[in-house]
Amino acid sequence: MSRTSKTLLYIGLILCCLALAYAFSVEHTQVLRQAAGASRSRMMACFGGFLAVLIALGVLSAFDISHYFGERAKQWFLQGGAPITSAPEFETAEKLRASGQALDAIGVLREFLQVHPGEVQVMSRIAEIYNYDLKNYLAAALEYEELLKHRLDPEQWGWAALHLAKLYGRLNEPDKSLALLEKLQSKYGKTVAARRARKALEQLQDTESEDQQSGSS
């Protein structure tokens, strides 16, 4: 759903909620005064509609909030935290990467890791450079495998696993990809990355079913 459509949906739900609340208030006043034409059933219908719209608004808000923080976690994981990205070495590596000197950028980042071992943001950036700049999927997969050995929070682990599963697919290792996606679902099933993994699993399973059908025929 586009941002404009989402905004219009929120506005519509809020206006509907306010209208139903106002209608309930008016009808409730009429019922208490026992005015002519007042209807208790109409009053309860307005109240029920108000609750339904309020619940829908709450569910939509909860989904967007979880998605927002999931994306923020993804961006933090992919781009690194502020203390690392502000380091001179990191900025040097980014300039080298932007100028097409990807291997030199990796060298700078590896030197940084020797001084600051275990910085997962830097490790993830090295894997990214191998993946997107150098198209060296095997090297990128090895970097992500090493990264997953470190202590990560659920979202970080989930995004690293998701990227690694995609790389396994490119390396023609669907069994490893499937096993990692299943592990992501079972270990961190509530993360945003796990929801993406479920879609990837469905695609893999559909592909396997098609291959089995074609093989049997």
HUJOTA-V702569 format. One record per run of one state. SS is the DSSP state (alpha for helix, beta for strand, coil for the rest). FROM is the first residue (numbers start at 1). LEN is the number of residues. If there is no record, write none. Layout:
BEGIN
ss=SS from=FROM len=LEN
ss=SS from=FROM len=LEN
END
This chain:
BEGIN
ss=coil from=1 len=2
ss=alpha from=3 len=31
ss=coil from=34 len=6
ss=alpha from=40 len=40
ss=coil from=80 len=2
ss=alpha from=82 len=4
ss=coil from=86 len=2
ss=alpha from=88 len=11
ss=coil from=99 len=3
ss=alpha from=102 len=14
ss=coil from=116 len=4
ss=alpha from=120 len=14
ss=coil from=134 len=3
ss=alpha from=137 len=11
ss=coil from=148 len=6
ss=alpha from=154 len=17
ss=coil from=171 len=3
ss=alpha from=174 len=14
ss=coil from=188 len=4
ss=alpha from=192 len=25
ss=coil from=217 len=1
END
